Amino acid sequence: MKLSVEDVSLSFDGTAALTRVSLSAVPGECLGLMGPNGAGKTTLLDVISGLARPRSGRVALFGRPLLGLEPDQVARAGVARTFQSPRLFTRMTVEENVRAGRAVDAEPWLGFAGLRSRRGELAAVLTPAEARRLELARALAAEPDLLLLDEPCAGLNPVEAEAATALLARAITPRRIAILVEHKLDVIDRLCQRAVVLQLGAKIYDGPVAAARSDPRVVEAYLGRARA
């Protein structure tokens, strides 16, 4: 049983954003989704989470088709998501944001995020690092089978990124599938064993993270030329 993405294609105004992209992942796996800016990484997460409708392809989680479902239906099917810029309910308190993730008891997730002392404060006053921790806690409060993480360390300083990486490691459990988009390659190295690399909407690599750095296609995608 797994996440299965098969031959997904999507265009915007006639420009291909994804071209027959396929990937799979199993529980306990954190799959690194890599590629230069504009490669289609966030677009693929949008497709999986119901925010974008591809023109063709199939997406299924544990055999249940996800394409055609509204985002809230995808969420109820076991998918949770974080975004490049945290999307919090800024006029709600920290605790109310966690409860929005369908948590009956917010206490464990406030503790997970290190935000118990700020539970009654508005989410709008959080620091960027705290906002990212809250968004992750809200996603996990839904107890998802599939966790989509879109650049969870973006905008963080090295100390904050280290703490965020440690927290993300705790979110990866044997029963959960995770897909991680991150430009900080050290984070991918620590959390992922396998990587899928996109370039201009097409998959150019699917294999071990360690081998991706030396793959000529990946080097060319990132640097604009093949390594000699």
Secondary structure by P-SEA (a helix, b strand, c coil): cbbbbcbbbbbccccccccccccccccccccccccccccaaaaaaaaaaccccccbbbbbccccccccccaaaaaaabbbbccccccccccccaaaaaaaaccccaaaaaaaaccccccccccccccaaaaaaaaaaaaacccccbbbbccccccccaaaaaaaaaaaaaaccccbbbbbbccaaaaaaacccbbbbbcccccccccccccccccaaaaaaacccccc
